[in-house]
Amino acid sequence: MHDPEPHSPAPRAHRTTTVAIPVRSFEGAKSRLGAVLDAEERRDLVERLLGRAIGAALATSSVVEVIVVSPDPEVLGVAAAAGARTVEQRSRGLNPALQEARAAATGERLLVVPADLPGVTPEALERVLAAGDAAGPPSVVLAPDRHGRGTNALLLDPSDVIDPAFGGDSRAGHAWLASSAEAAFAEVPDVLGLDIDTPEDLLLAGALQREATGVD
């Protein structure tokens, strides 16, 4: 008679995820790039980056929907054509916009992804979600920006574990809020660190694209 083999623990099921992408508007976007890009070029850049973010999120496992929240009807039209759900922002400001997206979300957890990340890919988003899977709820997972102060992706599980607190030193702010909520906190370094706000960021994004395509 053989002894029964010990059972290995069942893997934790993926929790459903809503991705929220906030966009202020196309008009006047990325004004800090005005020294190197004209208004039309800046608008085209923002639209391309938004399309990339939506496409990456839709191709990520456990993501059940992508919500783009914006007060700009043109942004919402572009987002809908790319396959996103849209929420017309009624409030003012980034964090209130994300609360509106959260109220409309159907996923168990909320992944906030800014629309200006040139390195966004399904693989990068999977790394953030994997850290959330490992932590389990309640938890807050953050991908810091390259300066170590901002937040370039934020996973909230459950979606209302804390309120989003973007702006200023949001990396420290989100960590503090997670601690106050007695939620696990994890960071995913070296992923999604680059967002495009300045001419230097634009140069780095070009180098990132050349590296990805193997073009010198």
C-alpha positions, 0 to 999 in steps of 0.5 A: 500500500502506498502512502498518499502523495502530499498535496501541493497548495493550489495556486492562487487564482488571478483576481479580475482586474480593471485598468484605468487610464486617465487622460486630461485632453489632447488640446494643449497636451504635454506643453513642457515639450513645446521647445522640441514639438509643436502642438500638432506633434504633441497631440499625435504623441499623446494619441499614440501613447494612449493607443499603446497603453490601451492595446497593452492593457487589453492584451494582459491576462486577468484584465477584464476591461480597460476604462479611459476617463477624460473630460475630452470627447475627442479622447473618449472617441479615440479610446472607444475606437481602440477598444476601451470603455469610456467614462466622461469625467465630471470632476476636476483633477487626476485623483477625482478622475480615478475615483470616477473610473473606480466607481464604474469598474467591474474588476476586483482590483484596479490597475492605474496606468498613466497614458504617457508610458513609452515602455508599456507592454503586456509583459510589464503590466503582467509583472505588476499584476504578478506582484499583486497575485503574490501579495494577495488582498488587501494590497497596494503594488507600485511601479515607481518612476525613474526619479524614485518619487512618482508612481507610474503604475498603481495596483489596488486590491481590492480597488478601494483599499486606498484612494489614489494620491497622485501628485508630488511625492506620490510614491511615498504617499501611496506607501503611507496610505497602504500602511495606514490601511494595514495593507501589504505594500510592494514595489516593482522596480525597473519596469515602467520607469519612464514617462514622457514629460520633458525633452530629456524623457523624449530622448530616452523614449527614442533610445528605448524604442531603438533598443526594442527594435534593434535599430542603431 
